[in-house]
Amino acid sequence: MFDLAQIAESWGGADDETYRTILAIFVPEAEALCSQLAGLINEGNPQRLQRLAHTLRGAASNIGATRLADCALALEHAPGPAAATRFAELHAALRATIAMIAAGGPAAHG
């Protein structure tokens, strides 16, 4: 779910104080993006959906949350009808990512 090697390279490790601060910032921002994405699924604005999915992918990649980043990428490139399925996968990945962060983050599970 998290790429510990990438976290070590980017942040010095999953137990780095700055990284843990970024995780605390990430959670509410990712939840807000996911909420916005949910509203866009049936709105018929694929460009905005793609931009928000891209933003979430970048944020997830920044913290090494590979599963979530992969799901955001899939949503970013999903054709119209497939977007709802890809969003459901992304939402599940976000819930799992947040649960892991709440349980001590990738340092506690690495």
N, C-alpha and C positions, 0 to 999 in steps of 0.2 A: 504494500500500500504506500510506503514511503521508500525513497531511494536514499539509504543511509550514506552511501558513497558520495552522492551529489550533495547531500546536506553537509557532510564533512568538508568537501571541497569548497562549497559556497560560504558556509557559516562557521567552520571549525569543528562542528559536531552538533548532534541533536540536543546536547545538554548545555550548549552555549547560551548565555543569558540574553544576548541580542536576538538569537533565533527564537527563544521561548517568548520574548516580547512580540516578535513578528507573528508567531502563532496566535497569540492573544488578540492581535489586531485582525488577523486573517479571518477568524471565526465569524464575527458579526458582519464583516464586509462580504464574505462568501455567502452567508445566509441572505443578505440583502440582494446580492446579484441573483441568487437562485430564485428568490421571490419575484424579482423582475422578469426573469426568464419564464417562470410559470405563467405570468400574465401575458407573455408574448406568444406562447405556443399556439393559441387559436386566433391571435390578433391579425395575422396576415402581414407581418412586417419582418420578412426574413433578413433584411439587412441589419436591423437593430438586434434581432436574435443572434445573428452571427457575431456582431460586435461585442455583445455582452458575454457570449460563450467564449469568445477569444480573450476577453478581459479575465474571465474566471480561469481559463486555461493558463494564462500567464501567471496569475497569482498562485495557482496550485503548483505550477512548475517551480516557481520561486522558493516555495517551502519544501520542495521535493515530494509532493503528494502525487505520485505518478498515476495511480489509478484514477483519481479525480481529474487530473489533467487529460488523460486519455479519453475519459467520458466527455469532457468539455470539448475536446477536439472532434469527437464523433458528432456531437450536437452541432457544432459549428459548421460541419459539412453535410449535415443530414438534409435530404430533400424533404419538402413540405410534410407529407403524411408520416414520414419516419421520425420527425422531430419529437413527437409526443413519446415515442418509445425511447428515444435517446435521452430525452429529458428525465424520464423515470429512472433510467440507469444512472444518470448524473446525480439525481436527487439521492438515490440510495448510496452512491459513492460519497457524496458530501456528508450524509448522516454518519456513515462509517468512519470517515476522516475526522469529523468533529468528536465522535465517541472516543476515538483513539487519542486525540489531543486532550480531551477531558480526563482520560485515564492516565495521564502522565506524558503523553506525546510519544514520538518515535523512539526517544532515548529509553523509555521504560519498556518498550516492546522489541528493541533491536537485539 
